[in-house]
Amino acid sequence: MDDVDKAQQEVEHQISTSITNRKLEDEVKAARPPVTKCIECEEVIPIERQLIMPGCQRCVTCKERSELLNKRINHA
Ligand SMILES: [Zn+2]
């Protein structure tokens, strides 16, 4: 095997390794929900909360505040 063949093999090995890494990254990303930030204070909503309340857009603090505001509006 000459140096050119060796270099070629090295390149092919690197390419296939990076493809495998990318696949793994995709799998890891697919396994966990995307990071969601609170639409009001931009605090990252914890994954636990997202699992309990899928599609929630506010953190606990802002959710409670908006519920309080809604109650006040409804009772006014
Ligand atoms: Zn918030």
N, CA, C, O and the ligand as a Tripos MOL2 file, in Angstrom:
@<TRIPOS>MOLECULE
protein
  305   303    77     0     0
PROTEIN
NO_CHARGES

@<TRIPOS>ATOM
      1 N           0.8520   -1.2070    0.0000 N.3       1 MET1
      2 CA          0.0000    0.0000    0.0000 C.3       1 MET1
      3 C           0.8840    1.2530    0.0000 C.2       1 MET1
      4 O           1.7540    1.4010    0.8570 O.2       1 MET1
      5 N           0.6560    2.1510   -0.9630 N.am      2 ASP2
      6 CA          1.4810    3.3680   -0.9630 C.3       2 ASP2
      7 C           0.8000    4.4770   -0.1590 C.2       2 ASP2
      8 O          -0.2940    4.3170    0.3820 O.2       2 ASP2
      9 N           1.4970    5.5940   -0.1110 N.am      3 ASP3
     10 CA          1.0160    6.6780    0.7460 C.3       3 ASP3
     11 C          -0.3250    7.2390    0.2940 C.2       3 ASP3
     12 O          -1.1470    7.6470    1.1140 O.2       3 ASP3
     13 N          -0.5420    7.2560   -1.0480 N.am      4 VAL4
     14 CA         -1.7900    7.8040   -1.5650 C.3       4 VAL4
     15 C          -2.9680    6.9460   -1.0950 C.2       4 VAL4
     16 O          -3.9800    7.4650   -0.6240 O.2       4 VAL4
     17 N          -2.8190    5.6260   -1.2320 N.am      5 ASP5
     18 CA         -3.8780    4.7320   -0.7800 C.3       5 ASP5
     19 C          -4.1580    4.9220    0.7080 C.2       5 ASP5
     20 O          -5.3080    4.9410    1.1490 O.2       5 ASP5
     21 N          -3.1000    5.0600    1.4470 N.am      6 LYS6
     22 CA         -3.2220    5.2270    2.8950 C.3       6 LYS6
     23 C          -4.0030    6.4940    3.2190 C.2       6 LYS6
     24 O          -4.8950    6.5030    4.0670 O.2       6 LYS6
     25 N          -3.6340    7.5650    2.5130 N.am      7 ALA7
     26 CA         -4.3000    8.8470    2.7390 C.3       7 ALA7
     27 C          -5.7730    8.7440    2.3650 C.2       7 ALA7
     28 O          -6.6420    9.2560    3.0710 O.2       7 ALA7
     29 N          -6.0430    8.0770    1.2490 N.am      8 GLN8
     30 CA         -7.4200    7.9160    0.7820 C.3       8 GLN8
     31 C          -8.2470    7.1700    1.8300 C.2       8 GLN8
     32 O          -9.3710    7.5540    2.1540 O.2       8 GLN8
     33 N          -7.6600    6.1030    2.3430 N.am      9 GLN9
     34 CA         -8.3700    5.3050    3.3460 C.3       9 GLN9
     35 C          -8.6460    6.1260    4.6030 C.2       9 GLN9
     36 O          -9.7060    6.0250    5.2200 O.2       9 GLN9
     37 N          -7.6610    6.9370    4.9560 N.am     10 GLU10
     38 CA         -7.7990    7.7880    6.1420 C.3      10 GLU10
     39 C          -8.9770    8.7500    5.9770 C.2      10 GLU10
     40 O          -9.7840    8.9330    6.8890 O.2      10 GLU10
     41 N          -9.0560    9.3600    4.7860 N.am     11 VAL11
     42 CA        -10.1390   10.3090    4.5070 C.3      11 VAL11
     43 C         -11.4890    9.5950    4.5730 C.2      11 VAL11
     44 O         -12.4340   10.0990    5.1790 O.2      11 VAL11
     45 N         -11.5740    8.4270    3.9510 N.am     12 GLU12
     46 CA        -12.8380    7.6950    3.9560 C.3      12 GLU12
     47 C         -13.2550    7.3310    5.3750 C.2      12 GLU12
     48 O         -14.4340    7.3800    5.7280 O.2      12 GLU12
     49 N         -12.2680    6.9660    6.1760 N.am     13 HIS13
     50 CA        -12.5660    6.6100    7.5580 C.3      13 HIS13
     51 C         -13.1220    7.8140    8.3070 C.2      13 HIS13
     52 O         -14.0820    7.7010    9.0690 O.2      13 HIS13
     53 N         -12.4910    8.9870    8.0720 N.am     14 GLN14
     54 CA        -12.9540   10.1920    8.7640 C.3      14 GLN14
     55 C         -14.3690   10.5490    8.3520 C.2      14 GLN14
     56 O         -15.1860   10.9390    9.1850 O.2      14 GLN14
     57 N         -14.6620   10.4130    7.0400 N.am     15 ILE15
     58 CA        -16.0070   10.7440    6.5540 C.3      15 ILE15
     59 C         -17.0450    9.8240    7.1970 C.2      15 ILE15
     60 O         -18.0730   10.2900    7.6870 O.2      15 ILE15
     61 N         -16.7780    8.5330    7.1940 N.am     16 SER16
     62 CA        -17.7760    7.6140    7.7480 C.3      16 SER16
     63 C         -17.9320    7.8290    9.2500 C.2      16 SER16
     64 O         -19.0270    7.6700    9.7900 O.2      16 SER16
     65 N         -16.8480    8.1890    9.9250 N.am     17 THR17
     66 CA        -16.9480    8.4690   11.3620 C.3      17 THR17
     67 C         -17.8170    9.6970   11.6030 C.2      17 THR17
     68 O         -18.6400    9.7000   12.5190 O.2      17 THR17
     69 N         -17.6470   10.7410   10.7950 N.am     18 SER18
     70 CA        -18.4220   11.9590   11.0350 C.3      18 SER18
     71 C         -19.8910   11.7300   10.7060 C.2      18 SER18
     72 O         -20.7660   12.3220   11.3380 O.2      18 SER18
     73 N         -20.1680   10.8810    9.7280 N.am     19 ILE19
     74 CA        -21.5700   10.5620    9.4260 C.3      19 ILE19
     75 C         -22.1950    9.8290   10.6130 C.2      19 ILE19
     76 O         -23.3250   10.1260   11.0030 O.2      19 ILE19
     77 N         -21.4680    8.8830   11.1790 N.am     20 THR20
     78 CA        -21.9920    8.1600   12.3360 C.3      20 THR20
     79 C         -22.2480    9.1140   13.4940 C.2      20 THR20
     80 O         -23.2730    9.0140   14.1690 O.2      20 THR20
     81 N         -21.3260   10.0330   13.7240 N.am     21 ASN21
     82 CA        -21.5120   10.9970   14.8030 C.3      21 ASN21
     83 C         -22.7570   11.8420   14.5670 C.2      21 ASN21
     84 O         -23.5170   12.1180   15.4960 O.2      21 ASN21
     85 N         -22.9560   12.2460   13.3250 N.am     22 ARG22
     86 CA        -24.1180   13.0750   13.0250 C.3      22 ARG22
     87 C         -25.4100   12.3010   13.2790 C.2      22 ARG22
     88 O         -26.3730   12.8480   13.8180 O.2      22 ARG22
     89 N         -25.4260   11.0260   12.8870 N.am     23 LYS23
     90 CA        -26.6130   10.2050   13.1250 C.3      23 LYS23
     91 C         -26.9030   10.1080   14.6140 C.2      23 LYS23
     92 O         -28.0510   10.2170   15.0450 O.2      23 LYS23
     93 N         -25.8530    9.9040   15.3890 N.am     24 LEU24
     94 CA        -26.0240    9.8120   16.8370 C.3      24 LEU24
     95 C         -26.5870   11.1120   17.3840 C.2      24 LEU24
     96 O         -27.4850   11.1010   18.2250 O.2      24 LEU24
     97 N         -26.0560   12.2360   16.9060 N.am     25 GLU25
     98 CA        -26.5510   13.5290   17.3690 C.3      25 GLU25
     99 C         -28.0370   13.6830   17.0650 C.2      25 GLU25
    100 O         -28.8060   14.1590   17.9010 O.2      25 GLU25
    101 N         -28.4360   13.2740   15.8510 N.am     26 ASP26
    102 CA        -29.8430   13.3790   15.4710 C.3      26 ASP26
    103 C         -30.7030   12.5380   16.4000 C.2      26 ASP26
    104 O         -31.7830   12.9580   16.8160 O.2      26 ASP26
    105 N         -30.2140   11.3470   16.7200 N.am     27 GLU27
    106 CA        -30.9930   10.4660   17.5930 C.3      27 GLU27
    107 C         -31.1420   11.0710   18.9740 C.2      27 GLU27
    108 O         -32.2130   11.0040   19.5780 O.2      27 GLU27
    109 N         -30.0700   11.6590   19.4730 N.am     28 VAL28
    110 CA        -30.1240   12.2920   20.7950 C.3      28 VAL28
    111 C         -31.1060   13.4520   20.7680 C.2      28 VAL28
    112 O         -31.8870   13.6340   21.7020 O.2      28 VAL28
    113 N         -31.0670   14.2410   19.6910 N.am     29 LYS29
    114 CA        -31.9770   15.3770   19.5770 C.3      29 LYS29
    115 C         -33.4200   14.9140   19.4970 C.2      29 LYS29
    116 O         -34.3090   15.5250   20.0900 O.2      29 LYS29
    117 N         -33.6500   13.8310   18.7610 N.am     30 ALA30
    118 CA        -35.0160   13.3420   18.5780 C.3      30 ALA30
    119 C         -35.5620   12.7800   19.8810 C.2      30 ALA30
    120 O         -36.7710   12.7990   20.1100 O.2      30 ALA30
    121 N         -34.6740   12.2810   20.7350 N.am     31 ALA31
    122 CA        -35.1200   11.6230   21.9600 C.3      31 ALA31
    123 C         -35.5960   12.6230   23.0050 C.2      31 ALA31
    124 O         -36.4270   12.2910   23.8500 O.2      31 ALA31
    125 N         -35.0770   13.8390   22.9540 N.am     32 ARG32
    126 CA        -35.5110   14.8220   23.9610 C.3      32 ARG32
    127 C         -36.2400   15.9790   23.2780 C.2      32 ARG32
    128 O         -35.8930   16.3640   22.1620 O.2      32 ARG32
    129 N         -37.2390   16.5240   23.9460 N.am     33 PRO33
    130 CA        -37.9790   17.6320   23.3410 C.3      33 PRO33
    131 C         -37.0790   18.8480   23.1590 C.2      33 PRO33
    132 O         -36.1040   19.0090   23.8930 O.2      33 PRO33
    133 N         -37.3890   19.6890   22.2090 N.am     34 PRO34
    134 CA        -36.5790   20.8850   22.0030 C.3      34 PRO34
    135 C         -36.6740   21.8210   23.1900 C.2      34 PRO34
    136 O         -37.6690   21.8190   23.9150 O.2      34 PRO34
    137 N         -35.6390   22.6210   23.3880 N.am     35 VAL35
    138 CA        -35.6540   23.5730   24.5000 C.3      35 VAL35
    139 C         -36.7310   24.6180   24.2340 C.2      35 VAL35
    140 O         -36.7340   25.2810   23.1970 O.2      35 VAL35
    141 N         -37.6390   24.7490   25.1870 N.am     36 THR36
    142 CA        -38.7030   25.7340   25.0470 C.3      36 THR36
    143 C         -38.4980   26.8350   26.0610 C.2      36 THR36
    144 O         -38.2470   26.5770   27.2380 O.2      36 THR36
    145 N         -38.6050   28.0630   25.5950 N.am     37 LYS37
    146 CA        -38.4480   29.1850   26.5080 C.3      37 LYS37
    147 C         -39.8070   29.8000   26.7750 C.2      37 LYS37
    148 O         -40.6850   29.8090   25.9120 O.2      37 LYS37
    149 N         -39.9620   30.3130   27.9860 N.am     38 CYS38
    150 CA        -41.1840   31.0010   28.3700 C.3      38 CYS38
    151 C         -41.4030   32.1880   27.4380 C.2      38 CYS38
    152 O         -40.4810   32.9620   27.1830 O.2      38 CYS38
    153 N         -42.6260   32.3300   26.9310 N.am     39 ILE39
    154 CA        -42.8790   33.4140   25.9830 C.3      39 ILE39
    155 C         -42.8850   34.7690   26.6660 C.2      39 ILE39
    156 O         -42.8320   35.8000   25.9960 O.2      39 ILE39
    157 N         -42.9490   34.7810   27.9930 N.am     40 GLU40
    158 CA        -42.9930   36.0730   28.6830 C.3      40 GLU40
    159 C         -41.6330   36.4960   29.2350 C.2      40 GLU40
    160 O         -41.1900   37.6180   28.9890 O.2      40 GLU40
    161 N         -40.9740   35.6230   29.9670 N.am     41 CYS41
    162 CA        -39.7150   36.0370   30.5860 C.3      41 CYS41
    163 C         -38.5070   35.3680   29.9390 C.2      41 CYS41
    164 O         -37.3680   35.6430   30.3180 O.2      41 CYS41
    165 N         -38.7480   34.4930   28.9650 N.am     42 GLU42
    166 CA        -37.6850   33.8070   28.2220 C.3      42 GLU42
    167 C         -36.8310   32.9080   29.0920 C.2      42 GLU42
    168 O         -35.7000   32.5760   28.7370 O.2      42 GLU42
    169 N         -37.3720   32.5200   30.2240 N.am     43 GLU43
    170 CA        -36.7440   31.5180   31.0650 C.3      43 GLU43
    171 C         -36.9290   30.1620   30.3870 C.2      43 GLU43
    172 O         -37.9950   29.8930   29.8320 O.2      43 GLU43
    173 N         -35.9030   29.3030   30.4240 N.am     44 VAL44
    174 CA        -36.0590   27.9820   29.8180 C.3      44 VAL44
    175 C         -37.0130   27.1590   30.6700 C.2      44 VAL44
    176 O         -36.8350   27.0380   31.8820 O.2      44 VAL44
    177 N         -38.0310   26.5920   30.0230 N.am     45 ILE45
    178 CA        -39.0070   25.7800   30.7390 C.3      45 ILE45
    179 C         -38.3970   24.3940   30.9730 C.2      45 ILE45
    180 O         -37.9570   23.7510   30.0200 O.2      45 ILE45
    181 N         -38.3630   23.9250   32.2280 N.am     46 PRO46
    182 CA        -37.7490   22.6280   32.5230 C.3      46 PRO46
    183 C         -38.4540   21.5020   31.7740 C.2      46 PRO46
    184 O         -39.6660   21.5350   31.5610 O.2      46 PRO46
    185 N         -37.6630   20.5070   31.3810 N.am     47 ILE47
    186 CA        -38.2110   19.3830   30.6160 C.3      47 ILE47
    187 C         -39.3090   18.6770   31.4060 C.2      47 ILE47
    188 O         -40.2920   18.2130   30.8290 O.2      47 ILE47
    189 N         -39.1400   18.5950   32.7310 N.am     48 GLU48
    190 CA        -40.1590   17.9260   33.5560 C.3      48 GLU48
    191 C         -41.5190   18.6020   33.3590 C.2      48 GLU48
    192 O         -42.5460   17.9380   33.2270 O.2      48 GLU48
    193 N         -41.5000   19.9220   33.3430 N.am     49 ARG49
    194 CA        -42.7450   20.6700   33.1830 C.3      49 ARG49
    195 C         -43.3330   20.4420   31.7860 C.2      49 ARG49
    196 O         -44.5460   20.3120   31.6260 O.2      49 ARG49
    197 N         -42.4660   20.3970   30.7910 N.am     50 GLN50
    198 CA        -42.9460   20.1660   29.4280 C.3      50 GLN50
    199 C         -43.5720   18.7880   29.2960 C.2      50 GLN50
    200 O         -44.5260   18.5930   28.5430 O.2      50 GLN50
    201 N         -43.0170   17.8280   30.0440 N.am     51 LEU51
    202 CA        -43.5670   16.4710   29.9680 C.3      51 LEU51
    203 C         -44.9410   16.4220   30.6210 C.2      51 LEU51
    204 O         -45.8410   15.7340   30.1390 O.2      51 LEU51
    205 N         -45.1010   17.1610   31.7280 N.am     52 ILE52
    206 CA        -46.3940   17.1820   32.4280 C.3      52 ILE52
    207 C         -47.4060   17.9740   31.6140 C.2      52 ILE52
    208 O         -48.5610   17.5720   31.4790 O.2      52 ILE52
    209 N         -46.9610   19.0990   31.0750 N.am     53 MET53
    210 CA        -47.8580   19.9650   30.3090 C.3      53 MET53
    211 C         -47.3180   20.1690   28.9010 C.2      53 MET53
    212 O         -46.7260   21.2090   28.6140 O.2      53 MET53
    213 N         -47.5130   19.1920   28.0190 N.am     54 PRO54
    214 CA        -46.9710   19.3300   26.6620 C.3      54 PRO54
    215 C         -47.5310   20.5740   25.9840 C.2      54 PRO54
    216 O         -48.7290   20.8480   26.0480 O.2      54 PRO54
    217 N         -46.6490   21.3180   25.3390 N.am     55 GLY55
    218 CA        -47.0890   22.5030   24.6090 C.3      55 GLY55
    219 C         -47.1960   23.7450   25.4670 C.2      55 GLY55
    220 O         -47.6500   24.7870   24.9950 O.2      55 GLY55
    221 N         -46.7740   23.6470   26.7560 N.am     56 CYS56
    222 CA        -46.8630   24.8290   27.5980 C.3      56 CYS56
    223 C         -45.8790   25.8860   27.0980 C.2      56 CYS56
    224 O         -44.7830   25.5630   26.6400 O.2      56 CYS56
    225 N         -46.2830   27.1450   27.1920 N.am     57 GLN57
    226 CA        -45.4670   28.2220   26.6390 C.3      57 GLN57
    227 C         -44.9490   29.1580   27.7140 C.2      57 GLN57
    228 O         -44.1710   30.0670   27.4260 O.2      57 GLN57
    229 N         -45.3810   28.9390   28.9670 N.am     58 ARG58
    230 CA        -44.9390   29.8190   30.0310 C.3      58 ARG58
    231 C         -44.2940   29.0130   31.1480 C.2      58 ARG58
    232 O         -44.6300   27.8460   31.3480 O.2      58 ARG58
    233 N         -43.3660   29.6310   31.8770 N.am     59 CYS59
    234 CA        -42.8130   29.0110   33.0610 C.3      59 CYS59
    235 C         -43.8580   29.0600   34.1720 C.2      59 CYS59
    236 O         -44.8940   29.7100   34.0320 O.2      59 CYS59
    237 N         -43.5790   28.3720   35.2670 N.am     60 VAL60
    238 CA        -44.5650   28.2970   36.3500 C.3      60 VAL60
    239 C         -44.9450   29.6910   36.8350 C.2      60 VAL60
    240 O         -46.1230   29.9920   37.0220 O.2      60 VAL60
    241 N         -43.9350   30.5420   37.0360 N.am     61 THR61
    242 CA        -44.1930   31.8810   37.5650 C.3      61 THR61
    243 C         -45.1310   32.6640   36.6560 C.2      61 THR61
    244 O         -46.1080   33.2480   37.1250 O.2      61 THR61
    245 N         -44.8400   32.6770   35.3630 N.am     62 CYS62
    246 CA        -45.6590   33.4690   34.4390 C.3      62 CYS62
    247 C         -47.0330   32.8450   34.2610 C.2      62 CYS62
    248 O         -48.0220   33.5560   34.0790 O.2      62 CYS62
    249 N         -47.1010   31.5150   34.3130 N.am     63 LYS63
    250 CA        -48.3940   30.8430   34.1920 C.3      63 LYS63
    251 C         -49.2910   31.2310   35.3600 C.2      63 LYS63
    252 O         -50.4630   31.5590   35.1720 O.2      63 LYS63
    253 N         -48.7230   31.1890   36.5880 N.am     64 GLU64
    254 CA        -49.5100   31.5490   37.7600 C.3      64 GLU64
    255 C         -49.9380   32.9990   37.6940 C.2      64 GLU64
    256 O         -51.0700   33.3370   38.0390 O.2      64 GLU64
    257 N         -49.0260   33.8610   37.2490 N.am     65 ARG65
    258 CA        -49.3520   35.2760   37.1640 C.3      65 ARG65
    259 C         -50.4780   35.5060   36.1570 C.2      65 ARG65
    260 O         -51.3950   36.2870   36.4090 O.2      65 ARG65
    261 N         -50.4000   34.8200   35.0170 N.am     66 SER66
    262 CA        -51.4260   35.0420   34.0020 C.3      66 SER66
    263 C         -52.7620   34.4730   34.4630 C.2      66 SER66
    264 O         -53.8190   34.9990   34.1160 O.2      66 SER66
    265 N         -52.7110   33.3760   35.2600 N.am     67 GLU67
    266 CA        -53.9650   32.8260   35.7840 C.3      67 GLU67
    267 C         -54.5950   33.7970   36.7740 C.2      67 GLU67
    268 O         -55.8100   33.9980   36.7820 O.2      67 GLU67
    269 N         -53.7370   34.4040   37.6180 N.am     68 LEU68
    270 CA        -54.2330   35.4020   38.5630 C.3      68 LEU68
    271 C         -54.8630   36.5740   37.8330 C.2      68 LEU68
    272 O         -55.9360   37.0500   38.2030 O.2      68 LEU68
    273 N         -54.1810   37.0340   36.7880 N.am     69 LEU69
    274 CA        -54.7040   38.1590   36.0040 C.3      69 LEU69
    275 C         -56.0410   37.7860   35.3780 C.2      69 LEU69
    276 O         -56.9810   38.5800   35.3850 O.2      69 LEU69
    277 N         -56.1200   36.5610   34.8300 N.am     70 ASN70
    278 CA        -57.3760   36.1220   34.2120 C.3      70 ASN70
    279 C         -58.5030   36.1040   35.2280 C.2      70 ASN70
    280 O         -59.6240   36.5180   34.9350 O.2      70 ASN70
    281 N         -58.1920   35.6150   36.4440 N.am     71 LYS71
    282 CA        -59.2190   35.5560   37.4850 C.3      71 LYS71
    283 C         -59.7120   36.9510   37.8090 C.2      71 LYS71
    284 O         -60.9120   37.1840   37.9530 O.2      71 LYS71
    285 N         -58.7570   37.8910   37.9220 N.am     72 ARG72
    286 CA        -59.1400   39.2510   38.2410 C.3      72 ARG72
    287 C         -60.0260   39.8260   37.1440 C.2      72 ARG72
    288 O         -61.0190   40.5010   37.4150 O.2      72 ARG72
    289 N         -59.6470   39.5440   35.8980 N.am     73 ILE73
    290 CA        -60.4390   40.0780   34.7740 C.3      73 ILE73
    291 C         -61.8320   39.4600   34.7920 C.2      73 ILE73
    292 O         -62.8320   40.1470   34.5870 O.2      73 ILE73
    293 N         -61.8840   38.1380   35.0430 N.am     74 ASN74
    294 CA        -63.1760   37.4550   35.0240 C.3      74 ASN74
    295 C         -64.0850   37.9140   36.1650 C.2      74 ASN74
    296 O         -65.3090   37.9220   36.0380 O.2      74 ASN74
    297 N         -63.4540   38.2980   37.2900 N.am     75 HIS75
    298 CA        -64.2610   38.6790   38.4450 C.3      75 HIS75
    299 C         -64.6320   40.1600   38.4160 C.2      75 HIS75
    300 O         -65.4800   40.6120   39.1850 O.2      75 HIS75
    301 N         -63.9960   40.8970   37.5350 N.am     76 ALA76
    302 CA        -64.2450   42.3460   37.5110 C.3      76 ALA76
    303 C         -65.6360   42.6510   36.9820 C.2      76 ALA76
    304 O         -66.0200   43.8170   36.8900 O.2      76 ALA76
    305 ZN        -41.8380   33.0880   32.5150 Zn       77 ZN77
@<TRIPOS>BOND
     1     1     2 1
     2     2     3 1
     3     3     4 2
     4     3     5 am
     5     5     6 1
     6     6     7 1
     7     7     8 2
     8     7     9 am
     9     9    10 1
    10    10    11 1
    11    11    12 2
    12    11    13 am
    13    13    14 1
    14    14    15 1
    15    15    16 2
    16    15    17 am
    17    17    18 1
    18    18    19 1
    19    19    20 2
    20    19    21 am
    21    21    22 1
    22    22    23 1
    23    23    24 2
    24    23    25 am
    25    25    26 1
    26    26    27 1
    27    27    28 2
    28    27    29 am
    29    29    30 1
    30    30    31 1
    31    31    32 2
    32    31    33 am
    33    33    34 1
    34    34    35 1
    35    35    36 2
    36    35    37 am
    37    37    38 1
    38    38    39 1
    39    39    40 2
    40    39    41 am
    41    41    42 1
    42    42    43 1
    43    43    44 2
    44    43    45 am
    45    45    46 1
    46    46    47 1
    47    47    48 2
    48    47    49 am
    49    49    50 1
    50    50    51 1
    51    51    52 2
    52    51    53 am
    53    53    54 1
    54    54    55 1
    55    55    56 2
    56    55    57 am
    57    57    58 1
    58    58    59 1
    59    59    60 2
    60    59    61 am
    61    61    62 1
    62    62    63 1
    63    63    64 2
    64    63    65 am
    65    65    66 1
    66    66    67 1
    67    67    68 2
    68    67    69 am
    69    69    70 1
    70    70    71 1
    71    71    72 2
    72    71    73 am
    73    73    74 1
    74    74    75 1
    75    75    76 2
    76    75    77 am
    77    77    78 1
    78    78    79 1
    79    79    80 2
    80    79    81 am
    81    81    82 1
    82    82    83 1
    83    83    84 2
    84    83    85 am
    85    85    86 1
    86    86    87 1
    87    87    88 2
    88    87    89 am
    89    89    90 1
    90    90    91 1
    91    91    92 2
    92    91    93 am
    93    93    94 1
    94    94    95 1
    95    95    96 2
    96    95    97 am
    97    97    98 1
    98    98    99 1
    99    99   100 2
   100    99   101 am
   101   101   102 1
   102   102   103 1
   103   103   104 2
   104   103   105 am
   105   105   106 1
   106   106   107 1
   107   107   108 2
   108   107   109 am
   109   109   110 1
   110   110   111 1
   111   111   112 2
   112   111   113 am
   113   113   114 1
   114   114   115 1
   115   115   116 2
   116   115   117 am
   117   117   118 1
   118   118   119 1
   119   119   120 2
   120   119   121 am
   121   121   122 1
   122   122   123 1
   123   123   124 2
   124   123   125 am
   125   125   126 1
   126   126   127 1
   127   127   128 2
   128   127   129 am
   129   129   130 1
   130   130   131 1
   131   131   132 2
   132   131   133 am
   133   133   134 1
   134   134   135 1
   135   135   136 2
   136   135   137 am
   137   137   138 1
   138   138   139 1
   139   139   140 2
   140   139   141 am
   141   141   142 1
   142   142   143 1
   143   143   144 2
   144   143   145 am
   145   145   146 1
   146   146   147 1
   147   147   148 2
   148   147   149 am
   149   149   150 1
   150   150   151 1
   151   151   152 2
   152   151   153 am
   153   153   154 1
   154   154   155 1
   155   155   156 2
   156   155   157 am
   157   157   158 1
   158   158   159 1
   159   159   160 2
   160   159   161 am
   161   161   162 1
   162   162   163 1
   163   163   164 2
   164   163   165 am
   165   165   166 1
   166   166   167 1
   167   167   168 2
   168   167   169 am
   169   169   170 1
   170   170   171 1
   171   171   172 2
   172   171   173 am
   173   173   174 1
   174   174   175 1
   175   175   176 2
   176   175   177 am
   177   177   178 1
   178   178   179 1
   179   179   180 2
   180   179   181 am
   181   181   182 1
   182   182   183 1
   183   183   184 2
   184   183   185 am
   185   185   186 1
   186   186   187 1
   187   187   188 2
   188   187   189 am
   189   189   190 1
   190   190   191 1
   191   191   192 2
   192   191   193 am
   193   193   194 1
   194   194   195 1
   195   195   196 2
   196   195   197 am
   197   197   198 1
   198   198   199 1
   199   199   200 2
   200   199   201 am
   201   201   202 1
   202   202   203 1
   203   203   204 2
   204   203   205 am
   205   205   206 1
   206   206   207 1
   207   207   208 2
   208   207   209 am
   209   209   210 1
   210   210   211 1
   211   211   212 2
   212   211   213 am
   213   213   214 1
   214   214   215 1
   215   215   216 2
   216   215   217 am
   217   217   218 1
   218   218   219 1
   219   219   220 2
   220   219   221 am
   221   221   222 1
   222   222   223 1
   223   223   224 2
   224   223   225 am
   225   225   226 1
   226   226   227 1
   227   227   228 2
   228   227   229 am
   229   229   230 1
   230   230   231 1
   231   231   232 2
   232   231   233 am
   233   233   234 1
   234   234   235 1
   235   235   236 2
   236   235   237 am
   237   237   238 1
   238   238   239 1
   239   239   240 2
   240   239   241 am
   241   241   242 1
   242   242   243 1
   243   243   244 2
   244   243   245 am
   245   245   246 1
   246   246   247 1
   247   247   248 2
   248   247   249 am
   249   249   250 1
   250   250   251 1
   251   251   252 2
   252   251   253 am
   253   253   254 1
   254   254   255 1
   255   255   256 2
   256   255   257 am
   257   257   258 1
   258   258   259 1
   259   259   260 2
   260   259   261 am
   261   261   262 1
   262   262   263 1
   263   263   264 2
   264   263   265 am
   265   265   266 1
   266   266   267 1
   267   267   268 2
   268   267   269 am
   269   269   270 1
   270   270   271 1
   271   271   272 2
   272   271   273 am
   273   273   274 1
   274   274   275 1
   275   275   276 2
   276   275   277 am
   277   277   278 1
   278   278   279 1
   279   279   280 2
   280   279   281 am
   281   281   282 1
   282   282   283 1
   283   283   284 2
   284   283   285 am
   285   285   286 1
   286   286   287 1
   287   287   288 2
   288   287   289 am
   289   289   290 1
   290   290   291 1
   291   291   292 2
   292   291   293 am
   293   293   294 1
   294   294   295 1
   295   295   296 2
   296   295   297 am
   297   297   298 1
   298   298   299 1
   299   299   300 2
   300   299   301 am
   301   301   302 1
   302   302   303 1
   303   303   304 2
@<TRIPOS>SUBSTRUCTURE
     1 MET1         2 RESIDUE 1 A MET
     2 ASP2         6 RESIDUE 1 A ASP
     3 ASP3        10 RESIDUE 1 A ASP
     4 VAL4        14 RESIDUE 1 A VAL
     5 ASP5        18 RESIDUE 1 A ASP
     6 LYS6        22 RESIDUE 1 A LYS
     7 ALA7        26 RESIDUE 1 A ALA
     8 GLN8        30 RESIDUE 1 A GLN
     9 GLN9        34 RESIDUE 1 A GLN
    10 GLU10       38 RESIDUE 1 A GLU
    11 VAL11       42 RESIDUE 1 A VAL
    12 GLU12       46 RESIDUE 1 A GLU
    13 HIS13       50 RESIDUE 1 A HIS
    14 GLN14       54 RESIDUE 1 A GLN
    15 ILE15       58 RESIDUE 1 A ILE
    16 SER16       62 RESIDUE 1 A SER
    17 THR17       66 RESIDUE 1 A THR
    18 SER18       70 RESIDUE 1 A SER
    19 ILE19       74 RESIDUE 1 A ILE
    20 THR20       78 RESIDUE 1 A THR
    21 ASN21       82 RESIDUE 1 A ASN
    22 ARG22       86 RESIDUE 1 A ARG
    23 LYS23       90 RESIDUE 1 A LYS
    24 LEU24       94 RESIDUE 1 A LEU
    25 GLU25       98 RESIDUE 1 A GLU
    26 ASP26      102 RESIDUE 1 A ASP
    27 GLU27      106 RESIDUE 1 A GLU
    28 VAL28      110 RESIDUE 1 A VAL
    29 LYS29      114 RESIDUE 1 A LYS
    30 ALA30      118 RESIDUE 1 A ALA
    31 ALA31      122 RESIDUE 1 A ALA
    32 ARG32      126 RESIDUE 1 A ARG
    33 PRO33      130 RESIDUE 1 A PRO
    34 PRO34      134 RESIDUE 1 A PRO
    35 VAL35      138 RESIDUE 1 A VAL
    36 THR36      142 RESIDUE 1 A THR
    37 LYS37      146 RESIDUE 1 A LYS
    38 CYS38      150 RESIDUE 1 A CYS
    39 ILE39      154 RESIDUE 1 A ILE
    40 GLU40      158 RESIDUE 1 A GLU
    41 CYS41      162 RESIDUE 1 A CYS
    42 GLU42      166 RESIDUE 1 A GLU
    43 GLU43      170 RESIDUE 1 A GLU
    44 VAL44      174 RESIDUE 1 A VAL
    45 ILE45      178 RESIDUE 1 A ILE
    46 PRO46      182 RESIDUE 1 A PRO
    47 ILE47      186 RESIDUE 1 A ILE
    48 GLU48      190 RESIDUE 1 A GLU
    49 ARG49      194 RESIDUE 1 A ARG
    50 GLN50      198 RESIDUE 1 A GLN
    51 LEU51      202 RESIDUE 1 A LEU
    52 ILE52      206 RESIDUE 1 A ILE
    53 MET53      210 RESIDUE 1 A MET
    54 PRO54      214 RESIDUE 1 A PRO
    55 GLY55      218 RESIDUE 1 A GLY
    56 CYS56      222 RESIDUE 1 A CYS
    57 GLN57      226 RESIDUE 1 A GLN
    58 ARG58      230 RESIDUE 1 A ARG
    59 CYS59      234 RESIDUE 1 A CYS
    60 VAL60      238 RESIDUE 1 A VAL
    61 THR61      242 RESIDUE 1 A THR
    62 CYS62      246 RESIDUE 1 A CYS
    63 LYS63      250 RESIDUE 1 A LYS
    64 GLU64      254 RESIDUE 1 A GLU
    65 ARG65      258 RESIDUE 1 A ARG
    66 SER66      262 RESIDUE 1 A SER
    67 GLU67      266 RESIDUE 1 A GLU
    68 LEU68      270 RESIDUE 1 A LEU
    69 LEU69      274 RESIDUE 1 A LEU
    70 ASN70      278 RESIDUE 1 A ASN
    71 LYS71      282 RESIDUE 1 A LYS
    72 ARG72      286 RESIDUE 1 A ARG
    73 ILE73      290 RESIDUE 1 A ILE
    74 ASN74      294 RESIDUE 1 A ASN
    75 HIS75      298 RESIDUE 1 A HIS
    76 ALA76      302 RESIDUE 1 A ALA
    77 ZN77       305 GROUP 0 **** ****
